[in-house]
C-alpha cells in the first residue's frame, strides 16, 4: 500500500519530527499509521512525556544554578 509504513519507519518519523518539520506526505503516512497501530501512539506519548520531563528539569536546573563567580583574573577580560 502506498501510504502504509512499518512501525520502524513510524518511530523514525516521530524522532525526525523533533528535529525538523515533516513534509505533508510523511505527516499523512505517520498519522494513518498511528490510527491503525497500538504500540506506536504509546511511543509517541512516551516521547512527549520525556520531553516534558527534560523541559521541567532544565527549568529547575536554571532556577537552582548558583551565579557564576566573578572574573578574578584582574586583566579586565
C-alpha positions as a LaTeX table, in Angstrom:
\begin{tabular}{lrrr}
\hline
Residue & $x$ (\AA) & $y$ (\AA) & $z$ (\AA) \\
\hline
Unk1 & 0.00 & 0.00 & 0.00 \\
Unk2 & 1.28 & 3.45 & $-0.89$ \\
Unk3 & 0.67 & 5.09 & 2.48 \\
Unk4 & 1.38 & 2.11 & 4.71 \\
Unk5 & 4.60 & 2.29 & 6.72 \\
Unk6 & 6.14 & $-0.06$ & 9.24 \\
Unk7 & 6.45 & 0.61 & 12.95 \\
Unk8 & 10.18 & 1.11 & 12.46 \\
Unk9 & 9.50 & 3.80 & 9.85 \\
Unk10 & 6.85 & 5.39 & 12.07 \\
Unk11 & 9.20 & 5.64 & 15.05 \\
Unk12 & 11.87 & 7.10 & 12.79 \\
Unk13 & 9.40 & 9.76 & 11.61 \\
Unk14 & 8.38 & 10.52 & 15.20 \\
Unk15 & 12.02 & 11.07 & 16.12 \\
Unk16 & 12.71 & 13.12 & 12.97 \\
Unk17 & 9.71 & 15.33 & 13.70 \\
Unk18 & 11.54 & 16.56 & 16.79 \\
Unk19 & 14.33 & 17.98 & 14.62 \\
Unk20 & 12.51 & 19.18 & 11.53 \\
Unk21 & 9.00 & 19.74 & 10.22 \\
Unk22 & 7.79 & 16.69 & 8.34 \\
Unk23 & 6.59 & 17.13 & 4.76 \\
Unk24 & 2.87 & 16.63 & 4.19 \\
Unk25 & 3.27 & 13.13 & 2.72 \\
Unk26 & 5.28 & 11.93 & 5.73 \\
Unk27 & 2.82 & 13.52 & 8.19 \\
Unk28 & $-0.08$ & 11.77 & 6.46 \\
Unk29 & 1.71 & 8.40 & 6.43 \\
Unk30 & 2.52 & 8.77 & 10.12 \\
Unk31 & $-1.00$ & 9.87 & 11.06 \\
Unk32 & $-2.51$ & 6.92 & 9.17 \\
Unk33 & $-0.10$ & 4.51 & 10.84 \\
Unk34 & $-0.90$ & 5.93 & 14.28 \\
Unk35 & $-4.61$ & 5.27 & 13.74 \\
Unk36 & $-4.13$ & 1.57 & 12.96 \\
Unk37 & $-1.25$ & 0.70 & 15.32 \\
Unk38 & $-1.42$ & 0.25 & 19.11 \\
Unk39 & 2.27 & 0.49 & 20.16 \\
Unk40 & 3.31 & 3.50 & 18.06 \\
Unk41 & 0.92 & 6.03 & 19.65 \\
Unk42 & 2.20 & 4.80 & 23.01 \\
Unk43 & 5.76 & 5.51 & 21.83 \\
Unk44 & 4.68 & 9.00 & 20.74 \\
Unk45 & 3.11 & 9.67 & 24.18 \\
Unk46 & 6.27 & 8.40 & 25.90 \\
Unk47 & 8.41 & 10.74 & 23.81 \\
Unk48 & 6.19 & 13.68 & 24.78 \\
Unk49 & 6.43 & 12.75 & 28.46 \\
Unk50 & 10.22 & 12.52 & 28.21 \\
Unk51 & 10.39 & 15.95 & 26.57 \\
Unk52 & 8.20 & 17.45 & 29.28 \\
Unk53 & 10.42 & 15.92 & 31.96 \\
Unk54 & 13.57 & 17.29 & 30.34 \\
Unk55 & 11.99 & 20.73 & 29.98 \\
Unk56 & 11.00 & 20.70 & 33.65 \\
Unk57 & 14.48 & 19.59 & 34.65 \\
Unk58 & 16.05 & 22.37 & 32.56 \\
Unk59 & 13.74 & 24.91 & 34.18 \\
Unk60 & 14.50 & 23.54 & 37.66 \\
Unk61 & 18.21 & 23.47 & 36.94 \\
Unk62 & 18.19 & 27.06 & 35.61 \\
Unk63 & 16.42 & 28.21 & 38.78 \\
Unk64 & 18.84 & 26.47 & 41.15 \\
Unk65 & 22.18 & 27.14 & 39.46 \\
Unk66 & 24.36 & 29.42 & 41.58 \\
Unk67 & 25.52 & 32.61 & 39.90 \\
Unk68 & 28.81 & 32.42 & 38.09 \\
Unk69 & 31.80 & 33.57 & 40.17 \\
Unk70 & 33.23 & 36.98 & 39.29 \\
Unk71 & 36.22 & 37.12 & 36.98 \\
Unk72 & 39.29 & 37.19 & 39.27 \\
Unk73 & 41.94 & 37.43 & 36.56 \\
Unk74 & 42.31 & 41.19 & 37.08 \\
Unk75 & 43.15 & 41.85 & 33.44 \\
Unk76 & 39.70 & 43.23 & 32.53 \\
Unk77 & 38.68 & 40.34 & 30.30 \\
\hline
\end{tabular}
